[in-house]
Amino acid sequence: MLSVSVVLPTEFSRKTKGLLGNFDGYPDNDFMFPNGTILSAKASDQDIFKYGQSWEVDGRKSFLRYPFGKNQSNFHHRDFIPKFLDEADSNKVKAAKQKCGNENQECIFDLVFTENQAVANNTKSVEQRASSSQKVLDVYGIKSPSLDMDIRLCTACSGHGTCDVTQEGTNIQASTAIRNFRIAICKCTQFWEGNDCENDFNGCTSTPCSPLKNCTDNPASIHEALSHAYNCSPCPEGYTNGETDSQKCEDINECEEGISGCDQMCINTYGGFNCSCHNGYIHNVTMNACVLEM
């Protein structure tokens, strides 16, 4: 009992799909499945219904807004199967055609399944009024003013930021020709990043630690609590934090500080040291001492 007609300007030619059909002037390819398959012209009513179901939108991809506490499942009945005229009692269909006429499918359908002549007559009269509408030729060329509205869809930024509707944003779909319907740009808090603020901010991306220290990213919760995006590991063995810059690692001169334990001579190296002996002596690694060379 619902009839919907869509009128589009020519610039949308070859840019429609789904239940709207292919706006290309060829009626034989209007019933195209999402995978590109064309429904046969001899398809049954049930085949056409299944075609419509193939374009069903997943609730996560729907642009519709629902009342608080409800979602798509509250308004969508996946198991619903309508009645099909080509599966109805042939005698009832024949009788309905005699009263409605062979071409008025809406009247025939309503009479077969409601068995209510008043409902069928009302459907028939609506179709007749629509068909008998007079065409009026516009000779004045008058046009009503048009209003172009810029729409920015706010995704809520995963709850980690705000939408900046003052910027142009990005296309809802790369192939769309509707330039004024776009996704607003998200301005994330300092703890999150990504197009939808869906990623934890990685504090180690800018390599903030000195070359000898390892960087560990702090999760967003810790980052927010401590106001610090990362942690640097301690300096490795043989190094210590610098006197002028505690973030840098400086070599410990074990020889000058007298902590090498060498018996005779100490040679400092980066991150360590080597023990050596005077002529006539050799270094015993096990004892870490110089012994007479035999």
C-alpha positions in Angstrom: 0.0 0.0 0.0 3.1 2.2 -0.2 4.3 3.6 -3.5 7.6 5.6 -3.7 8.9 7.4 -6.7 12.3 9.0 -6.9 13.1 11.8 -9.3 16.8 12.6 -9.8 18.7 15.2 -11.9 20.8 13.9 -14.8 24.1 14.4 -13.0 23.3 11.3 -10.9 23.2 9.1 -14.1 25.1 5.9 -13.5 25.8 6.8 -9.9 22.9 5.0 -8.2 22.6 1.4 -7.1 20.8 -0.9 -4.6 17.0 -0.7 -4.3 17.1 2.6 -6.3 18.2 0.7 -9.4 20.8 1.7 -12.0 19.9 5.2 -13.3 21.4 4.6 -16.8 18.3 4.4 -19.0 18.4 0.6 -19.3 15.6 -1.0 -17.3 16.9 -4.5 -17.8 19.8 -4.1 -15.4 18.0 -2.4 -12.5 17.9 -5.5 -10.3 21.6 -5.8 -9.7 23.0 -7.7 -6.7 25.9 -6.2 -4.7 28.2 -8.6 -6.4 27.2 -7.3 -9.8 24.9 -10.2 -10.8 21.8 -9.2 -12.7 18.5 -10.7 -11.6 16.7 -12.5 -14.4 13.8 -10.7 -16.1 11.7 -13.9 -15.4 12.4 -13.8 -11.7 9.5 -14.6 -9.4 8.2 -12.3 -6.7 10.1 -14.2 -4.1 13.3 -13.8 -6.1 12.8 -10.1 -6.2 12.2 -10.1 -2.5 15.5 -11.9 -1.9 17.2 -9.4 -4.2 15.9 -6.6 -1.9 17.3 -8.5 1.1 20.7 -8.7 -0.5 21.0 -4.9 -0.1 20.2 -5.0 3.6 22.3 -2.6 5.6 24.2 -3.9 8.6 23.3 -2.0 11.7 26.9 -0.9 12.3 26.8 0.9 8.9 23.5 2.5 9.2 23.4 6.3 9.2 20.0 6.3 11.0 19.7 7.6 14.5 17.6 5.6 17.0 15.9 6.5 20.3 18.0 6.1 23.5 18.5 2.5 24.4 17.4 1.2 21.0 19.2 0.2 17.8 18.5 -1.2 14.4 17.3 -4.6 15.8 14.3 -2.9 17.4 13.0 -1.7 14.1 14.1 -4.4 11.8 12.4 -7.8 11.4 14.9 -10.0 9.5 12.6 -13.1 9.6 9.6 -11.3 7.9 8.5 -12.9 4.7 5.6 -11.1 2.7 3.0 -12.7 0.6 3.8 -13.3 -3.1 1.1 -12.8 -5.7 2.6 -15.4 -8.1 2.2 -18.0 -5.3 -1.4 -17.1 -4.4 -4.5 -19.2 -5.3 -4.9 -18.9 -9.1 -8.7 -18.8 -8.9 -8.5 -15.8 -6.5 -6.1 -14.1 -8.8 -8.3 -14.6 -11.8 -11.3 -13.3 -10.0 -9.4 -10.2 -8.8 -8.2 -9.5 -12.3 -11.9 -9.4 -13.5 -12.7 -6.7 -10.9 -9.4 -4.7 -11.0 -8.3 -5.2 -14.6 -5.3 -7.2 -15.7 -2.8 -4.3 -15.4 -3.5 -3.0 -11.9 -1.2 -5.2 -9.9 -1.7 -3.2 -6.7 -5.5 -3.6 -6.7 -5.2 -7.3 -7.6 -2.7 -7.9 -4.7 -4.9 -6.2 -2.2 -8.1 -7.9 -3.2 -6.4 -11.4 -3.2 -4.8 -11.1 0.2 -7.3 -8.9 2.1 -10.4 -10.2 0.4 -11.8 -6.7 1.0 -13.3 -5.1 -2.0 -13.3 -1.6 -0.4 -9.6 -1.8 0.2 -9.0 -2.9 -3.4 -11.3 -0.2 -4.8 -9.4 2.5 -2.8 -6.1 1.2 -4.2 -7.5 1.2 -7.7 -8.8 4.7 -7.4 -5.4 6.0 -6.1 -3.7 4.5 -9.2 -6.3 5.9 -11.5 -6.0 9.4 -10.0 -2.2 9.2 -10.4 -2.5 8.1 -14.0 -5.1 10.8 -14.9 -3.0 13.7 -13.5 -2.9 16.5 -16.0 0.5 17.6 -17.3 1.1 21.3 -17.2 3.7 22.9 -19.5 6.0 25.4 -17.7 6.2 28.5 -20.0 7.4 31.0 -17.4 10.7 29.4 -16.5 10.2 30.4 -12.8 12.3 28.5 -10.3 12.1 28.4 -6.6 15.2 29.4 -4.7 17.5 26.5 -3.8 19.3 26.0 -0.5 22.5 24.0 -0.4 23.2 22.6 3.0 26.7 21.5 4.1 26.3 18.3 6.2 29.1 17.1 8.5 28.5 13.7 10.1 30.1 13.5 13.5 31.2 10.0 14.4 31.6 10.9 18.1 35.4 10.2 17.7 35.2 7.0 19.7 34.5 9.1 22.8 38.1 10.3 22.8 37.7 13.7 21.1 35.4 16.2 19.5 34.3 16.8 15.9 35.6 19.9 14.1 32.7 20.8 11.8 34.4 24.1 10.7 36.8 22.1 8.5 35.8 20.5 5.2 36.2 17.0 6.4 36.4 13.8 4.2 34.0 12.2 1.7 31.5 9.8 3.1 32.4 7.5 0.2 35.3 8.1 -2.2 33.1 7.7 -5.3 30.3 10.0 -4.2 29.5 13.1 -6.1 27.8 14.8 -3.1 30.5 17.2 -2.1 28.5 18.7 0.8 27.9 15.5 2.7 31.1 14.7 4.5 32.5 13.1 7.7 33.7 15.8 10.2 37.4 15.7 11.2 38.0 14.5 14.8 40.2 16.5 17.1 41.5 13.9 19.5 42.6 14.5 23.1 46.3 14.2 23.7 45.9 10.6 24.8 44.5 9.3 21.5 45.1 9.5 17.8 43.7 8.2 14.5 41.0 9.4 12.1 38.3 8.4 14.7 40.5 8.8 17.8 40.5 5.0 18.0 44.2 4.4 18.6 46.1 4.9 21.8 48.6 7.8 21.3 52.1 6.2 20.9 54.5 8.3 22.9 57.5 6.5 21.5 56.8 7.4 17.9 59.0 10.5 18.1 61.9 8.5 19.7 62.0 10.6 22.8 64.5 8.5 24.7 68.3 8.7 24.3 69.8 6.1 21.9 70.9 3.8 24.7 67.5 3.7 26.4 64.5 1.7 25.5 61.1 3.5 25.1 57.9 2.0 26.5 54.6 3.5 25.5 52.2 4.3 28.3 48.5 3.2 27.7 46.0 6.0 27.5 44.8 5.5 31.1 48.3 5.8 32.5 49.2 8.6 30.1 46.2 10.6 31.4 46.8 9.8 35.1 50.5 10.6 35.0 50.5 13.2 32.2 53.4 11.2 30.7 53.1 9.4 27.3 56.1 7.1 27.7 58.8 5.7 30.0 62.5 5.4 29.2 64.5 2.4 30.6 67.5 2.9 32.8 70.9 3.3 31.2 72.6 -0.1 30.4 75.4 -1.5 32.5 78.5 0.6 32.1 76.6 3.9 31.7 74.9 6.4 34.0 72.6 9.4 33.6 74.4 12.5 32.4 75.2 15.2 34.9 73.9 18.0 32.7 71.2 16.0 31.0 69.7 13.2 33.0 67.9 11.8 29.9 71.2 11.0 28.2 73.5 8.1 29.1 77.2 8.8 29.7 80.0 6.2 30.0 81.2 5.4 33.4 85.0 5.6 33.6 85.6 2.7 35.9 89.4 3.3 35.7 89.2 6.9 37.0 86.7 6.0 39.7 88.8 3.1 40.9 86.0 0.6 40.7 87.5 -1.6 37.9 89.3 -4.0 40.2 92.2 -4.2 37.8 95.5 -5.4 39.4 97.9 -3.2 37.4 96.6 -1.2 34.4 93.0 -0.2 33.5 91.9 0.8 30.0 88.4 2.4 29.8 86.0 1.5 27.0 82.5 2.7 26.1 80.3 0.8 28.4 83.1 -1.1 30.2 86.8 -1.4 30.6 89.8 -3.8 30.1 92.5 -4.8 32.5 96.1 -5.0 31.4 99.5 -5.9 32.9 103.0 -4.5 32.7 105.7 -6.2 30.7 106.6 -9.5 32.2 103.1 -10.1 33.5 100.0 -11.7 32.0 96.4 -11.2 33.0 94.7 -14.1 34.6 91.1 -13.7 33.8 89.9 -16.2 36.4 91.8 -14.4 39.2 91.5 -11.0 37.6 95.1 -10.5 38.6 98.5 -10.1 36.9 100.9 -13.0 37.3 104.5 -13.4 36.3 104.9 -14.6 32.7 106.6 -18.0 32.8 
